[in-house]
Amino acid sequence: MIHEWMLYTFVVTMLFAWAAWALEDIAISRGWPTRLIWIGAVLGSLLLPQTLHLRPERQPSVTISLRGVTTPIAPAQLQSVAPSTSTLSPSEGAVIQLERLESRVKTGWIAMSGLALIVFAISFVVVAVRRRGWSSRVIRRRRVWISADTGPAVVGFFPGEIVLPDWMLSSPPSDAKLAVAHEEEHIRAHDPVLVLAIAVACVAMPWNLPLWFVARRLRRAIELDCDRRVLLAGVDARTYGKLLIEVTERRLARHLVVTALSVSPFLEKRLRLILQPKPQSSLRFGAMTMTASVFLLLASSLNPPDGQAEEPSGESRELRTIQLNDAVEIFQVSP
């Protein structure tokens, strides 16, 4: 059943998200990259539920009563059945209602994915239209776009181009170079393609709210990893922190542009990690490790739904018994 599979996927994604949250806390304290943790959460959320389709489906049996002899056969052997009259029990009626619900759920899923796709497409079109009015400059031996209301950011995906706001041209040249260095790290790490991939996953499963949460955390992890690489290149931490504050204070218009400096609602956390990184205590390290292990174990041990309705019992079982009429031949049974 599709609704059971959706619920299973929802729970699995939530468990992976909690495990990734605990592992991220460990990685940040150790100065390790964090994007791989959230990428793993995305892959686990998408791949583990697919094990449902790898399990052999349980074929229900159909029972035919002929001249007092009852013989169970597989549904594939019954080519056509046209009984003259039929009476549905309450349980059989519930099955029909469930099938209708399944159809409505699928229709809603398609509609939500279509709506999400339209929203993303409109955002891309808006950026493409605005891009026509951009000029270009060469900074750090790279051509960058200059915009009045967009950036610092990377637009496009293969491989992506850098756009800076025009106010940076009146700032010290070091600010523009530092912003370009930040965006170059995104391009070098193929972050635009990664953002596109997670966006496609969210469009494919718009009802999976934990997946949207994981996508948001992955975007943040991308920024944290980029900050770490820029600082490892020898950039002064205070200068870099001041640039982050200035970009945020400008409150530039936000569009669907990839891995921008301005898309940093967790600025305080970034500044704390840049200026005053603190090592994690052994107690917290152990607690986070145990927490992540528990959630990963729960996710891996959670049984997926069978995808088949439960076998009816009692009177409803009689509905699977077909009485063949000797006088009127209305059944065709393959050997």
Residue pairs with C-beta under 8 A, 6 or more apart in sequence:
1 98
1 102
1 305
1 307
1 309
2 102
2 105
2 106
2 109
3 101
3 102
3 105
4 305
4 307
5 49
5 52
5 304
5 305
5 307
6 105
6 109
6 207
6 208
7 305
8 49
8 52
8 302
8 304
8 305
9 45
9 49
9 205
9 208
10 207
10 208
10 209
10 210
11 302
12 44
12 45
12 48
12 49
12 299
12 302
13 41
13 45
13 208
13 210
13 211
13 214
14 210
15 295
15 296
15 298
15 299
15 302
16 40
16 41
16 44
16 45
16 210
16 214
16 295
16 296
16 299
17 41
17 45
17 210
17 213
17 214
17 217
18 291
18 295
19 41
19 291
19 292
19 293
19 295
19 296
19 299
20 37
20 38
20 40
20 41
20 214
20 217
20 292
21 217
22 288
22 289
22 291
22 292
22 295
23 37
23 288
23 292
24 34
24 37
24 38
24 217
24 221
25 280
25 284
25 288
26 32
26 280
26 285
26 288
26 289
26 292
27 33
27 34
27 37
28 34
28 224
28 273
29 278
29 279
29 280
29 284
29 285
30 280
31 228
31 277
33 225
33 228
34 221
34 224
34 225
35 194
35 218
35 221
35 222
35 225
37 221
38 214
38 217
38 218
38 221
39 194
39 218
41 214
41 218
42 198
42 201
42 211
42 214
42 215
42 218
44 299
45 208
45 210
45 211
45 214
46 201
48 299
48 300
49 304
51 304
52 304
52 305
52 307
55 304
55 306
55 307
57 307
57 308
58 306
58 308
59 74
59 75
60 75
60 308
60 311
60 320
61 72
61 73
61 74
61 75
61 320
62 72
62 73
62 74
62 75
62 78
62 320
62 322
63 70
63 71
63 72
63 73
63 320
63 321
63 322
64 70
64 71
64 73
64 78
64 321
64 322
64 324
64 331
64 333
65 321
65 322
65 323
65 324
66 324
67 324
67 326
70 321
73 333
77 333
77 334
78 333
78 334
79 332
79 333
79 334
80 331
80 332
81 322
81 331
82 330
82 331
83 322
83 323
83 330
84 325
84 328
84 330
88 96
88 319
89 315
89 316
89 319
91 312
91 316
92 312
92 316
92 319
95 309
98 309
108 207
109 206
109 207
112 206
112 207
113 203
113 204
113 205
113 206
115 206
116 202
116 203
116 206
117 203
120 199
120 203
120 256
123 255
123 256
124 256
126 255
126 256
127 150
127 155
127 255
127 256
127 257
130 147
130 149
130 150
130 255
131 145
131 147
131 155
131 163
133 147
133 148
134 145
134 146
134 147
134 150
134 163
135 145
135 146
136 143
136 144
136 145
136 146
137 143
137 144
137 146
137 164
137 169
138 144
139 164
139 176
139 177
139 180
140 177
140 180
140 181
140 184
142 162
142 180
142 184
143 161
144 161
144 162
144 163
144 164
144 180
145 151
145 155
145 161
145 162
145 163
145 164
146 163
146 164
146 165
146 166
146 169
147 163
147 164
147 165
147 166
148 165
148 166
149 165
149 252
149 253
150 163
150 165
150 252
150 253
150 255
150 257
151 162
151 163
151 164
151 165
151 179
151 252
151 257
151 260
151 262
152 162
152 163
152 164
152 165
152 168
152 179
152 180
152 182
152 183
152 247
152 260
152 261
152 262
153 162
153 163
153 183
153 257
153 258
153 259
153 260
153 261
153 262
153 263
154 160
154 161
154 162
154 163
154 183
154 186
154 187
154 191
154 192
154 257
154 258
154 259
154 260
155 161
155 163
155 257
155 258
156 192
156 258
157 192
157 193
157 195
157 196
157 258
158 192
158 193
159 187
159 190
159 192
160 186
160 187
160 192
160 258
162 180
162 183
162 184
162 187
163 257
164 176
164 179
164 180
165 250
165 252
167 250
168 175
168 176
168 179
169 176
171 246
174 239
175 243
175 246
178 230
178 235
178 239
178 240
178 243
179 243
179 247
179 261
181 230
181 233
181 235
182 226
182 230
182 261
183 259
183 261
185 226
185 229
185 230
186 192
186 222
186 226
186 258
186 259
189 222
189 225
189 226
189 229
191 222
191 226
191 258
191 259
192 258
192 259
194 218
194 222
195 219
195 222
195 258
195 259
196 258
198 214
198 215
198 218
198 219
199 215
201 211
201 215
202 208
202 211
202 212
202 215
205 211
219 259
219 263
220 266
222 259
223 259
223 263
223 264
223 270
224 270
224 273
226 259
227 240
227 270
227 273
227 274
230 240
231 237
231 240
231 274
237 274
237 275
238 275
240 274
241 271
241 274
241 275
243 261
244 261
244 264
244 267
244 270
244 271
244 274
245 267
245 271
247 261
247 262
247 264
248 262
248 264
248 267
250 262
252 262
254 260
254 262
254 263
257 263
264 270
280 288
311 317
312 319
312 320
322 331
324 331
